[in-house]
Amino acid sequence: MESRLFDIRRIYVEPKARLLQRGREVLERFAEAEQIEVESHARIPNLFGNEGAAEDWLRIKRETLVLGVKKTLTMRPNGRSADFIAPSSSNGCGMACAYCYVPRRKGYANPVTVFANVDEIVRAVRRHAGKRGLKAVPDQVDPQDWVYDLGENGDLSADAMLSGNVRDLIAGFRDLPNAKASFATKLINPDLLEYDPQGRTRIRISLMPAEMARMLDIRTDPIAVRIAAIDAFVRAGYEVHVNFSPVIVHENWQREWRELLHQIDDRIGARAKAQLKAEIIMLTHNAGLHEVNMQWHPRGEDWLWRPDLQEEKRSEGGMINLRYRRAWKARWLAQLRGWMEEIIPYCEVRYAF
């Protein structure tokens, strides 16, 4: 699996990261890679801001690693997938999903940055959770625990192939009486089965119909592999939810989604079904990402760029995005939820948008 995603030949290194134990471990692990010292992991000549790198997208993801130090250790309120977004132990992703909203950082290709000060991140989360006390009112995020999203800008299953950060993060939640970790993934890394989360980490396995995933989920695991792993992760002590994201509407979407729901019902066991919950996230796209995708994966835009179905909407961050037209989106969400009630009625929808 590691050779399929990564063949690290070049590491951009912040000087402070080189002094930390995790930084030294990463450099030793990839000892044959060229090391290039940079002032900041976010400002790298010939990489950051180089839109033309989209032409070399996949090679950069495979061969380039950035090693830095996370400066901001604040928790951001969320209220959807989690109560709080924790400081990331990484940035960027080894995968290349065509609809991903973060690739315009670090030269659009967005290779992984590993933050070497993971011990500071763990301490910051534990301090924050300690000050929160017990969750007094159950909500859609979790009925009793404060939930911290650890992987907002990447995929922790892939990050675990590069460093020990993910193991340290999961260990940091084991003895917290009022908090749990959470992250979404499109990759099944069996190493995580040995991390002993003791019920304090929620994995959200991202799913979409297999035909669409083959077209858009570049460098990820097949949908059948993701579904097959659900039981194993439940047995290993994880809480496992599914993340239907993004839901892409097209002329044949009803058949595809009903097939996917039947696959889930047929292939997971009673224990997994009893704890299963879901998130539903309808596709969001934008013109800038469309232009970048046309440079490296234009076929995917046949499904993502549908002005006949979409309208502009300003995001919370001020960006102009394309989302499905409001009335149609509401109807399509209702249809999907109806199919879920019919085929996997035990799976509660935590939130949908």
DRENPA-86617 format. One record per residue: residue number from 1; x, y, z of N, C-alpha, C in turn. Coordinates in steps of 0.1 Angstrom, whole numbers, plus 2048, in hexadecimal, padded with zeros to 3 digits. Atoms other than C-alpha are relative to their C-alpha. Layout:
N
{NUM,{X,Y,Z},{X,Y,Z},{X,Y,Z}}
...
This chain:
353
{1,{808,7F4,800},{800,800,800},{809,80D,800}}
{2,{7F7,7F4,7FF},{81C,818,809},{806,804,7F2}}
{3,{7FA,7FD,80D},{82D,814,7E7},{7F6,805,7F6}}
{4,{80A,7FB,809},{80C,81A,7D5},{7FD,80F,801}}
{5,{803,7F2,7FE},{807,83C,7E5},{80C,809,800}}
{6,{7F4,7F7,7FE},{82A,849,7ED},{80D,7F9,7FC}}
{7,{7F2,803,803},{84D,847,7E0},{808,80D,802}}
{8,{7FB,7F3,7FD},{85C,864,7F2},{80E,802,7FC}}
{9,{7F2,7FD,805},{87A,873,7E0},{805,80E,803}}
{10,{7FC,7F2,7FE},{879,897,7EB},{7F8,805,80D}}
{11,{806,7FB,7F4},{872,8A6,80E},{804,80F,802}}
{12,{7FE,7F2,7FC},{86E,8CB,814},{7FF,801,80F}}
{13,{7FF,801,7F2},{878,8D1,838},{801,80E,807}}
{14,{7FE,7F5,7F7},{872,8ED,851},{80B,7FD,80A}}
{15,{7F5,803,7F6},{891,8F1,867},{7FB,7FB,80E}}
{16,{804,804,7F3},{87D,8EE,887},{7FB,7F2,800}}
{17,{805,80E,801},{86D,8CD,87B},{80C,7F6,801}}
{18,{7F4,809,800},{890,8BE,877},{804,7FE,80F}}
{19,{7FB,801,7F2},{896,8C4,89D},{7F7,7F7,808}}
{20,{80A,807,7F8},{877,8B1,8A9},{801,7F1,7FD}}
{21,{7FF,80F,801},{876,88B,8AF},{7F8,7FB,7F4}}
{22,{808,805,80B},{85A,885,896},{807,804,7F3}}
{23,{7F9,7FB,80C},{86D,89A,87C},{80C,7F7,7FD}}
{24,{7F5,809,802},{88C,885,881},{7FC,7F2,7FB}}
{25,{805,80D,804},{878,865,87E},{7FC,800,7F1}}
{26,{804,7FF,80E},{869,870,85D},{80C,800,7F7}}
{27,{7F5,7FF,809},{88A,87A,84E},{809,7F3,800}}
{28,{7F9,80D,800},{89A,859,859},{7F8,7F6,7F8}}
{29,{808,80A,807},{87D,845,84B},{802,802,7F1}}
{30,{7FE,7FD,80E},{883,856,829},{80E,806,7FE}}
{31,{7F2,7FB,7FF},{8A8,859,82C},{806,803,7F2}}
{32,{7FA,7FF,80D},{8AF,856,807},{7FA,80C,7F8}}
{33,{806,7F4,807},{898,874,7FE},{808,80C,801}}
{34,{7FA,7F3,800},{8A6,895,7F4},{7FA,809,80A}}
{35,{806,7F7,7F6},{8A2,8AF,810},{803,80E,7FC}}
{36,{7FF,7F2,804},{89B,8D3,808},{7FB,808,80B}}
{37,{804,7F8,7F5},{89A,8EC,824},{7F8,80C,7FB}}
{38,{808,7F4,803},{87E,906,823},{7FC,807,80C}}
{39,{803,7F7,7F5},{875,923,839},{7F2,7FC,806}}
{40,{80D,803,7FB},{850,919,83B},{7FA,7F5,7F8}}
{41,{807,80B,807},{83C,8FA,832},{7F5,805,7F6}}
{42,{80A,7FA,808},{822,911,823},{805,809,7F5}}
{43,{7FB,7F8,80A},{839,925,80D},{80D,7FA,7FA}}
{44,{7F5,807,806},{84E,90F,7F7},{802,804,7F1}}
{45,{7FD,7FC,80E},{85E,91C,7D7},{7FE,7F4,7F7}}
{46,{802,80A,80A},{854,909,7B8},{7F5,7F6,803}}
{47,{80B,809,7FC},{838,8F7,7CB},{7F4,808,804}}
{48,{80B,7F8,7FC},{822,90F,7DD},{7FB,80A,7F6}}
{49,{805,7F7,809},{80B,922,7C7},{803,7FE,7F1}}
{50,{7FC,803,80E},{817,911,7A7},{7F4,7F8,7FA}}
{51,{80C,806,806},{7F6,90A,795},{804,7F6,7F5}}
{52,{7FB,809,80A},{809,8FA,779},{804,7F2,804}}
{53,{7FD,80D,7FB},{812,8DD,78F},{7F5,7F6,7FF}}
{54,{80B,809,802},{7F0,8CF,788},{803,7F6,7F5}}
{55,{7FC,809,80B},{800,8C0,769},{808,7F4,805}}
{56,{7F7,80A,7FA},{817,8AC,780},{7FA,7FB,80D}}
{57,{807,802,7F3},{7FD,8A6,79B},{804,7F3,807}}
{58,{7FF,80D,7F9},{800,881,7A3},{80F,7FD,803}}
{59,{7F2,803,7FD},{826,87F,7A1},{805,808,80C}}
{60,{7FC,7F8,7F4},{82A,89C,7BA},{7FA,7FA,80D}}
{61,{806,806,7F4},{812,88B,7D2},{808,7F3,804}}
{62,{7F9,80D,7FD},{825,86A,7D0},{80E,802,805}}
{63,{7F1,7FE,7FE},{849,878,7D2},{803,80B,80A}}
{64,{7FC,7F5,7F8},{847,897,7E7},{7F9,800,80E}}
{65,{805,7FF,7F2},{843,89B,80D},{805,80D,805}}
{66,{7FC,7F4,7F9},{844,8BB,822},{800,7FD,80F}}
{67,{7FF,802,7F2},{84F,8BA,846},{801,80E,807}}
{68,{801,7F3,7FA},{845,8D8,85B},{7FC,7FF,80F}}
{69,{805,7FE,7F2},{839,8E5,87D},{7F3,807,7FF}}
{70,{80D,7FA,7FF},{815,8ED,884},{800,80C,80A}}
{71,{7FE,7F4,7F8},{814,911,891},{7F3,802,808}}
{72,{80C,7FC,7F9},{7EF,916,89A},{7F9,7F3,806}}
{73,{805,80B,7F9},{7E1,8FE,8B4},{7F2,802,806}}
{74,{80D,7FD,7FB},{7BE,90B,8B8},{7F6,7F6,7FB}}
{75,{80C,809,804},{79D,8F7,8B6},{7F6,809,7FA}}
{76,{80A,7F9,807},{783,903,89E},{7F2,7F9,802}}
{77,{80D,806,7FF},{75E,8FD,8A5},{7FB,7FB,7F2}}
{78,{805,806,80D},{74D,8E7,88A},{7F1,7FD,801}}
{79,{80E,803,7FF},{72C,8D7,893},{7FA,7F7,7F6}}
{80,{805,80A,80A},{729,8C0,875},{806,7F2,802}}
{81,{7F9,80D,7FD},{742,8A3,874},{805,7FF,80E}}
{82,{7FA,800,7F3},{750,8AD,895},{7FB,80D,808}}
{83,{802,7F4,7F9},{74C,8C6,8B1},{80B,80A,7FE}}
{84,{7F5,7F7,802},{76E,8D4,8AB},{80A,7FA,7F5}}
{85,{7F5,803,809},{789,8D4,890},{80D,801,807}}
{86,{7F4,7FF,7F8},{7A9,8CB,8A1},{80C,805,7F7}}
{87,{7F5,7FC,808},{7CB,8D9,895},{805,7F3,7F8}}
{88,{7FC,80B,809},{7D6,8C3,878},{80E,7FB,803}}
{89,{7F3,806,7FF},{7F3,8AB,87C},{806,7FF,7F2}}
{90,{7FB,801,80E},{7F7,8AD,856},{7F8,80A,7F7}}
{91,{807,7F8,809},{7EC,8C1,838},{803,7FA,7F2}}
{92,{7FE,806,80D},{7E7,8B4,815},{7FC,7F1,800}}
{93,{804,80E,801},{7DF,891,808},{807,7F9,7F6}}
{94,{7F9,809,80A},{7EF,874,7F6},{7F6,7FC,7F5}}
{95,{809,803,80A},{7CF,86F,7E3},{7FC,80C,7F8}}
{96,{802,7F5,80A},{7C1,884,7C7},{7F1,800,7FB}}
{97,{80E,800,804},{79B,885,7C8},{7FD,80C,7F8}}
{98,{801,7F5,809},{78F,89B,7AC},{7F7,80B,806}}
{99,{809,7F6,7FB},{775,8AD,7C1},{806,807,80D}}
{100,{7FA,7FC,7F3},{78D,8B5,7DF},{801,80F,800}}
{101,{801,7F1,7FF},{789,8D9,7EB},{80D,806,805}}
{102,{7F4,7FA,7FA},{7AD,8DE,7F9},{80C,7FF,7F7}}
{103,{7F3,802,807},{7C5,8D7,7DC},{807,80D,7FB}}
{104,{7F9,7F4,804},{7CD,8FB,7D5},{80B,805,809}}
{105,{7F4,7FD,7F8},{7E6,8FC,7F1},{80C,7F8,7FB}}
{106,{7F3,807,803},{80A,8F3,7EC},{800,7FC,7F1}}
{107,{7FE,803,80E},{809,8F6,7C6},{7F5,7F7,7FA}}
{108,{80B,808,805},{7E7,8E6,7C0},{802,7F1,801}}
{109,{7FE,80F,7FE},{7F7,8C3,7C1},{7FE,7FC,80F}}
{110,{803,802,7F2},{7F5,8C6,7E7},{806,7F3,806}}
{111,{7FA,80C,7FA},{80E,8AB,7F2},{7FE,801,810}}
{112,{802,800,7F1},{80D,8A1,817},{80A,808,807}}
{113,{7F7,7FA,7F6},{81C,8B6,832},{7FE,7F9,80D}}
{114,{800,806,7F3},{824,8A4,852},{805,80A,80A}}
{115,{7FC,7F7,7F5},{825,8BA,871},{807,7F8,80B}}
{116,{7F7,808,7F7},{841,8AE,888},{7FC,803,80E}}
{117,{803,7FD,7F2},{833,8BE,8A8},{7F3,7FA,804}}
{118,{80D,807,7FD},{817,8A4,8AC},{7FE,800,80F}}
{119,{802,800,7F1},{81D,8A3,8D2},{7FA,80D,804}}
{120,{807,7F4,7FD},{813,8C7,8D4},{7F2,800,7FC}}
{121,{80E,800,805},{7F4,8C1,8C0},{7F8,7F7,809}}
{122,{807,809,7F6},{7EA,8A4,8D7},{7FD,807,80D}}
{123,{801,7F9,7F3},{7F0,8B8,8F6},{7F5,80B,7FF}}
{124,{80A,7F6,801},{7DB,8D5,8E8},{7F2,7FB,7FF}}
{125,{80E,806,801},{7BD,8BF,8E0},{7FC,7FB,80E}}
{126,{803,806,7F3},{7BF,8AE,902},{7FD,80C,80A}}
{127,{803,7F5,7F7},{7C0,8D0,914},{7F2,806,7FD}}
{128,{80D,7FB,804},{7A2,8DC,900},{7F5,7F7,805}}
{129,{80B,809,7FC},{78E,8BD,907},{7FF,800,80F}}
{130,{801,800,7F2},{797,8BF,92C},{7F8,80C,805}}
{131,{807,7F3,7FC},{789,8E3,92E},{7F1,7FF,7FC}}
{132,{80E,800,804},{769,8D9,91D},{7F7,7F9,80A}}
{133,{808,808,7F7},{75D,8C0,937},{7F7,7F7,7F8}}
{134,{809,80A,806},{741,8A8,92F},{7F6,808,7F7}}
{135,{80A,7FA,809},{72A,8AF,911},{7F2,7FF,807}}
{136,{80D,800,7F9},{709,8B9,922},{7F4,7FC,7F8}}
{137,{80B,802,809},{6F2,8B7,904},{804,7F8,7F4}}
{138,{7FD,808,80B},{6F2,89B,8EB},{7FD,808,7F3}}
{139,{803,7F9,80C},{6F4,8A7,8C7},{803,7F6,7F4}}
{140,{7FE,809,80C},{6F8,899,8A3},{80E,7FC,7FF}}
{141,{7F2,804,801},{71E,898,8A6},{802,7F4,808}}
{142,{7FF,80C,7F7},{71D,880,8C4},{7F7,802,80C}}
{143,{809,7FE,7F5},{705,879,8E0},{807,804,80E}}
{144,{7FA,7FE,7F3},{71F,87C,8FC},{80E,806,7FF}}
{145,{7F2,7FC,801},{743,884,8F0},{802,80D,7F7}}
{146,{7FC,7F6,809},{753,8A3,8E2},{809,7F9,7F5}}
{147,{7F9,807,80B},{760,898,8BF},{809,80A,7F9}}
{148,{7F6,7F8,806},{780,8A6,8B0},{804,7FA,7F3}}
{149,{7FC,804,80D},{786,8A4,88B},{80F,802,7FE}}
{150,{7F2,800,800},{7AB,89B,886},{805,802,7F1}}
{151,{7FB,801,80D},{7AD,89A,860},{7F9,809,7F6}}
{152,{807,7F7,808},{79D,8B9,851},{806,801,7F2}}
{153,{7F9,7FD,80D},{7B7,8BE,835},{808,7F4,7FB}}
{154,{7F9,80C,805},{7C2,89A,82E},{7F9,7F4,803}}
{155,{805,80D,7FD},{7BD,875,833},{80A,7F9,809}}
{156,{7F6,805,7F6},{7CC,867,853},{804,7F2,7FD}}
{157,{7FC,80E,804},{7CC,843,845},{80D,801,7F7}}
{158,{7F4,7FF,808},{7E6,84F,82B},{80B,806,809}}
{159,{7F6,7FA,7F7},{7F8,865,845},{807,7F6,808}}
{160,{7FA,80A,7F7},{7FE,846,85A},{80B,7F8,7F9}}
{161,{7F5,806,807},{814,839,83E},{80D,808,800}}
{162,{7F4,7F7,801},{82C,856,842},{806,803,80E}}
{163,{7FA,7FD,7F2},{830,85B,868},{7F7,7FA,80A}}
{164,{807,805,7F5},{824,851,88A},{7F5,80A,806}}
{165,{809,7F6,7FB},{80D,86F,88E},{7F2,7FB,803}}
{166,{80E,805,7FE},{7EC,85D,88A},{800,7F7,80C}}
{167,{7FF,809,7F4},{7F6,842,8A3},{800,809,80D}}
{168,{7FF,7F7,7F4},{7FF,85E,8BC},{7F2,807,803}}
{169,{80D,7F9,7FE},{7DE,871,8B6},{7F5,7F6,806}}
{170,{80A,809,7FB},{7C8,852,8BB},{803,7FC,80E}}
{171,{7FC,803,7F3},{7DC,849,8DA},{7FC,80B,80A}}
{172,{803,7F4,7F7},{7D6,86C,8E8},{7F1,801,804}}
{173,{80E,800,7FD},{7B0,866,8E8},{7FC,7F4,809}}
{174,{804,80C,7FA},{7B0,844,8F9},{7FA,802,80E}}
{175,{804,7FF,7F2},{7AC,850,91D},{7F8,80D,802}}
{176,{808,7F4,7FE},{798,870,917},{7F1,7FC,802}}
{177,{80E,804,7FD},{776,86B,928},{7F5,807,7F9}}
{178,{80A,7F8,806},{764,885,915},{802,804,7F1}}
{179,{7FC,7FC,80D},{773,887,8F2},{804,7F4,7F7}}
{180,{7FC,80A,809},{779,872,8D3},{806,807,7F4}}
{181,{7FA,7FC,80D},{78D,876,8B3},{7F7,7FC,7F4}}
{182,{808,804,80C},{77E,875,890},{808,804,7F4}}
{183,{7FA,7FD,80D},{78B,874,86C},{7F9,7F8,7F5}}
{184,{806,807,80B},{77E,86B,84A},{80B,7FA,7F8}}
{185,{7F6,806,808},{791,854,833},{7FA,7F9,7F4}}
{186,{803,807,80C},{790,845,810},{80A,7F5,7FE}}
{187,{7F5,80A,802},{7AD,82D,816},{800,7F7,80C}}
{188,{7FF,80A,7F5},{7AF,80D,82B},{80E,7FD,803}}
{189,{7F2,803,7FC},{7D0,80C,83D},{7FF,7F6,80C}}
{190,{801,80A,7F6},{7D1,7EB,851},{808,803,80D}}
{191,{7F8,7FD,7F5},{7EC,7FA,868},{7F7,806,80B}}
{192,{808,7F9,7F7},{7D0,80E,879},{7F8,7F6,809}}
{193,{807,80B,7F8},{7C0,7ED,886},{808,7FD,80C}}
{194,{7F8,803,7F4},{7DD,7EB,89F},{801,80C,809}}
{195,{7FE,7F3,7F9},{7D9,80E,8AD},{7F8,800,80D}}
{196,{808,801,7F4},{7C1,803,8C9},{7F9,80D,805}}
{197,{807,7F3,7FD},{7A9,821,8C9},{7F7,7FF,80D}}
{198,{809,802,7F4},{793,812,8E5},{7F4,808,7FF}}
{199,{80D,7FA,801},{774,821,8D7},{801,810,800}}
{200,{7FF,7F1,7FF},{782,845,8D8},{803,807,7F3}}
{201,{7FE,7FA,80E},{787,84A,8B2},{7F5,7FB,7F7}}
{202,{80B,803,80A},{76C,84C,898},{807,801,7F2}}
{203,{7FC,800,80E},{776,843,874},{7F4,802,7F8}}
{204,{80B,7FD,809},{75F,851,859},{805,7FB,7F2}}
{205,{7FB,805,80D},{764,83B,83A},{7F7,806,7F5}}
{206,{807,7F9,80B},{75B,84F,81B},{7FC,7F6,7F5}}
{207,{806,809,80A},{745,83D,802},{7F8,808,7F6}}
{208,{808,7FC,80C},{736,844,7E0},{7FE,7F4,7F7}}
{209,{801,80B,80A},{72A,82D,7C4},{80D,7FD,7FA}}
{210,{7F3,805,805},{747,818,7B7},{803,806,7F2}}
{211,{7FD,7FB,80D},{744,824,793},{805,80F,801}}
{212,{7FB,7F2,7FE},{747,849,79E},{80D,801,807}}
{213,{7F3,800,7F9},{763,841,7B6},{80C,7FD,7F7}}
{214,{7F5,803,809},{778,831,79A},{803,80C,7F7}}
{215,{7FE,7F5,809},{774,851,786},{806,80C,808}}
{216,{7FC,7F4,7F9},{77A,86B,7A2},{808,7FE,80C}}
{217,{7F8,803,7F4},{78A,85B,7C1},{80E,7FB,7FC}}
{218,{7F3,804,805},{7AD,85B,7B3},{80A,7FC,80B}}
{219,{7F6,805,7F6},{7C8,846,7C6},{7F9,7FC,80D}}
{220,{807,805,7F4},{7AE,83A,7E0},{7FE,7F1,7FF}}
{221,{804,80E,801},{7A2,817,7E9},{7F3,7FF,7FA}}
{222,{80D,802,806},{785,808,7D6},{7F5,800,80B}}
{223,{80B,800,7F6},{763,80B,7E6},{7FE,7F3,807}}
{224,{802,80D,7FA},{760,7E6,7EB},{80A,7FD,80C}}
{225,{7F5,802,7F6},{781,7E6,7FF},{7FC,808,80D}}
{226,{804,7F7,7F5},{774,803,815},{7F5,7FA,808}}
{227,{80C,807,7F9},{753,7F1,81D},{805,7F4,807}}
{228,{7FB,80D,7FA},{765,7D0,824},{808,803,80D}}
{229,{7F8,7FD,7F4},{77B,7E2,83E},{7F8,804,80C}}
{230,{808,7FA,7F5},{75E,7EF,853},{800,7F7,80C}}
{231,{801,80A,7F5},{75A,7CF,868},{80D,7FF,808}}
{232,{7F3,801,7F9},{77F,7CD,86F},{803,80C,809}}
{233,{7FD,7F5,7F7},{782,7F0,87C},{7F7,801,80C}}
{234,{808,801,7F5},{764,7EB,892},{806,7F7,80A}}
{235,{7FA,80A,7F7},{774,7CC,8A1},{80D,806,806}}
{236,{7F4,7FA,7FA},{794,7E0,8A6},{7FE,80B,80A}}
{237,{803,7F6,7F5},{783,7F9,8BD},{7FD,80D,7FB}}
{238,{803,7F3,806},{77A,815,8A5},{7F0,801,800}}
{239,{80D,7FD,805},{758,825,8A1},{801,803,7F1}}
{240,{7FF,7FE,80E},{751,823,87C},{7F3,805,7FA}}
{241,{80B,7FA,807},{73A,83A,869},{803,800,7F1}}
{242,{7FE,7FF,80E},{735,83E,844},{7FD,80F,7FC}}
{243,{800,7F2,805},{739,85F,831},{7FC,800,7F2}}
{244,{805,800,80E},{724,861,811},{804,80E,7FB}}
{245,{7FB,7F3,804},{739,87C,801},{80A,7FE,7F5}}
{246,{80C,7F8,803},{736,88B,7E9},{7F5,7F8,7F9}}
{247,{80B,806,808},{714,881,7DC},{7FF,808,7F3}}
{248,{800,7FA,80D},{716,888,7B7},{7F4,7FB,7F8}}
{249,{80D,804,806},{6F5,889,7A5},{802,800,7F1}}
{250,{7FF,801,80E},{6F3,87E,781},{7F4,7F7,7FB}}
{251,{80C,806,806},{6DA,86C,76A},{7FE,7F1,805}}
{252,{802,80E,7FB},{6E1,849,779},{803,7FF,80F}}
{253,{7FB,801,7F2},{6E8,852,79D},{7F7,7F7,809}}
{254,{808,808,7F7},{6CA,840,7AC},{804,7F2,800}}
{255,{7FC,80E,800},{6D5,81E,7A0},{80D,7FE,807}}
{256,{7F3,801,7FA},{6F9,824,7AB},{7FF,800,810}}
{257,{800,7FE,7F2},{6F0,830,7CE},{7F8,7F4,807}}
{258,{808,80B,7FA},{6D6,814,7D5},{809,7F4,800}}
{259,{7F6,80B,800},{6F1,7FB,7CB},{80A,801,80B}}
{260,{7F6,7FE,7F5},{70A,80A,7E3},{7F9,7FD,80D}}
{261,{806,803,7F3},{6F1,809,800},{7FE,7F1,802}}
{262,{802,80E,7FE},{6E9,7E5,7F9},{80E,7F9,802}}
{263,{7F3,806,7FE},{70F,7DD,7F8},{803,802,80F}}
{264,{7FE,7FE,7F2},{712,7EC,81B},{7F8,7F7,808}}
{265,{809,808,7F9},{6F5,7D9,828},{804,7F1,7FF}}
{266,{7FC,80E,802},{702,7B8,81A},{80D,7FC,806}}
{267,{7F2,803,7FD},{726,7BB,824},{805,804,80E}}
{268,{7FB,7FD,7F2},{728,7C8,848},{7F7,7F8,809}}
{269,{807,808,7F6},{71E,7B5,867},{7F7,807,80A}}
{270,{80A,7FB,7F6},{705,7BA,883},{807,80B,809}}
{271,{7FA,7F7,7F7},{71E,7CB,89A},{803,80D,7F9}}
{272,{7FE,7F3,807},{728,7E5,880},{7F3,807,7FD}}
{273,{80D,7FA,803},{704,7EB,876},{7FA,807,80D}}
{274,{806,7FA,7F4},{6FA,7F2,89A},{806,80D,804}}
{275,{7FA,7F3,7FD},{712,80F,89D},{802,80A,7F4}}
{276,{7FE,7F8,80C},{711,81C,879},{7F8,80D,800}}
{277,{807,7F4,803},{709,840,872},{806,806,7F4}}
{278,{7FC,7FB,80D},{70D,855,853},{800,810,800}}
{279,{800,7F2,804},{715,878,846},{7FD,800,7F1}}
{280,{802,7FF,80F},{708,883,824},{804,80E,7FC}}
{281,{7FB,7F3,804},{71A,89F,812},{7FF,801,7F1}}
{282,{802,7FE,80E},{70E,8AA,7F0},{80C,807,7FA}}
{283,{7F4,7FA,807},{728,8B5,7D6},{800,80F,800}}
{284,{7FE,7F2,802},{736,8D7,7D8},{80C,802,7F6}}
{285,{7F6,7FF,80A},{74C,8E3,7BB},{803,80F,7FE}}
{286,{7FE,7F2,803},{75B,904,7AF},{808,802,7F3}}
{287,{7FA,7FE,80E},{768,914,78F},{80F,7FE,801}}
{288,{7F2,801,7FF},{78C,916,79B},{805,7F1,800}}
{289,{7FD,80E,800},{78E,8F1,7A3},{7FD,7F9,7F2}}
{290,{803,805,80D},{77D,8E9,782},{80B,803,7F6}}
{291,{7F5,7FC,809},{798,8FC,76F},{80D,7F7,802}}
{292,{7F4,808,7FD},{7B4,8E9,781},{7FD,7F1,7FC}}
{293,{802,80E,803},{7A3,8C7,77C},{800,7FE,7F1}}
{294,{800,801,80F},{7A0,8CE,756},{80E,7FE,7FB}}
{295,{7F2,802,804},{7C6,8CD,756},{805,7F2,802}}
{296,{7FA,80D,7FC},{7CB,8AB,765},{7F5,7F4,7FF}}
{297,{80A,80A,800},{7A9,898,766},{7F3,805,7FB}}
{298,{80C,7FA,806},{790,8A7,74E},{7F4,7F7,800}}
{299,{80C,809,800},{77A,888,74D},{7F8,801,80C}}
{300,{807,7FF,7F4},{771,88C,771},{7F6,80C,800}}
{301,{808,7F4,800},{762,8AE,76A},{7F3,7FE,7F9}}
{302,{80D,803,806},{746,89E,755},{7F6,7FD,80B}}
{303,{809,803,7F5},{737,894,777},{800,80B,80A}}
{304,{800,7F5,7F5},{742,8B1,78D},{7FB,80D,7FB}}
{305,{804,7F2,805},{73C,8CF,776},{7F3,7FE,7F9}}
{306,{80D,802,806},{717,8CF,770},{7F8,80D,802}}
{307,{807,7F3,7FE},{70B,8F4,76D},{7F1,7FE,7FD}}
{308,{80E,802,802},{6EA,8E6,761},{7F8,7FC,80D}}
{309,{806,804,7F3},{6E4,8D9,785},{805,808,80B}}
{310,{7FA,7F9,7F5},{6F9,8F1,799},{7FD,80F,800}}
{311,{801,7F1,7FF},{6F7,915,7A6},{80C,804,809}}
{312,{7F6,7FA,7F8},{710,92C,7B6},{7FB,803,80E}}
{313,{803,7FC,7F2},{712,930,7DC},{80D,803,807}}
{314,{7F4,7FC,7F9},{72A,942,7F2},{802,7F8,80D}}
{315,{7FD,808,7F4},{73B,92C,80C},{802,808,80C}}
{316,{7FD,7F8,7F3},{741,935,831},{80D,807,7FF}}
{317,{7F3,7FA,801},{765,93C,827},{800,80B,7F5}}
{318,{800,7F5,80A},{75A,955,80C},{802,7FB,7F1}}
{319,{7FD,805,80D},{761,93E,7EE},{7F2,7FE,7F8}}
{320,{80B,803,808},{748,93C,7D1},{801,7F2,7FB}}
{321,{800,80E,804},{73F,918,7CD},{7F4,7FD,7F7}}
{322,{80B,805,808},{728,904,7B6},{7FA,7F5,808}}
{323,{807,80B,7F9},{70E,8EF,7C8},{7F3,7FD,7F9}}
{324,{80C,804,807},{6EF,8DD,7BC},{7F5,80A,804}}
{325,{80A,7F6,7FD},{6D1,8F4,7B9},{7F7,7FC,80B}}
{326,{806,803,7F2},{6BF,8F7,7DA},{7F4,7F7,800}}
{327,{80D,808,800},{69D,8E8,7D2},{804,7F2,7FB}}
{328,{7FC,80E,805},{6AD,8CB,7BE},{808,7F9,80B}}
{329,{7F7,806,7F6},{6C7,8C5,7D9},{7F7,7FA,80C}}
{330,{808,805,7F5},{6AC,8C2,7F4},{7F8,7F3,7FC}}
{331,{807,80C,804},{698,8A9,7DF},{809,7F4,7FE}}
{332,{7F7,80B,802},{6B7,894,7D7},{804,7FB,80E}}
{333,{7FD,805,7F2},{6C1,893,7FC},{7F5,7F8,805}}
{334,{80B,807,7FB},{69E,888,805},{7FF,7F2,7F9}}
{335,{800,80D,807},{6A0,86C,7EA},{80B,7F7,806}}
{336,{7F5,808,7FA},{6C2,860,7F8},{7FC,7FB,80E}}
{337,{804,804,7F3},{6B5,860,81B},{7F5,7F5,800}}
{338,{80A,80A,802},{697,84C,810},{805,7F3,7FD}}
{339,{7FA,80C,804},{6AC,832,800},{808,7FA,80C}}
{340,{7F9,805,7F4},{6C1,82F,820},{7F6,7FA,80A}}
{341,{80A,805,7F7},{6A1,82B,835},{7FB,7F2,7FB}}
{342,{805,80C,805},{697,80F,81E},{80A,7F5,801}}
{343,{7F6,80B,802},{6B8,7FC,81A},{809,7FF,80C}}
{344,{7F8,801,7F4},{6CD,805,839},{7F9,808,80B}}
{345,{808,7F8,7F7},{6B3,811,852},{807,801,80E}}
{346,{7F9,7FF,7F3},{6CA,80B,870},{80B,80B,7FF}}
{347,{7F6,7F6,801},{6E2,826,863},{7FA,80E,801}}
{348,{805,7F2,7FE},{6DA,848,872},{808,80A,7F8}}
{349,{7F9,7F5,807},{6E2,867,85E},{803,80B,80A}}
{350,{7FC,7F6,7F6},{6F6,87E,875},{7FD,80E,7FB}}
{351,{803,7F3,806},{6F4,89B,85D},{802,7FF,7F1}}
{352,{7FF,800,80E},{6F0,8A3,839},{7FF,80F,7FB}}
{353,{801,7F3,806},{6F7,8C2,824},{806,7FF,7F2}}
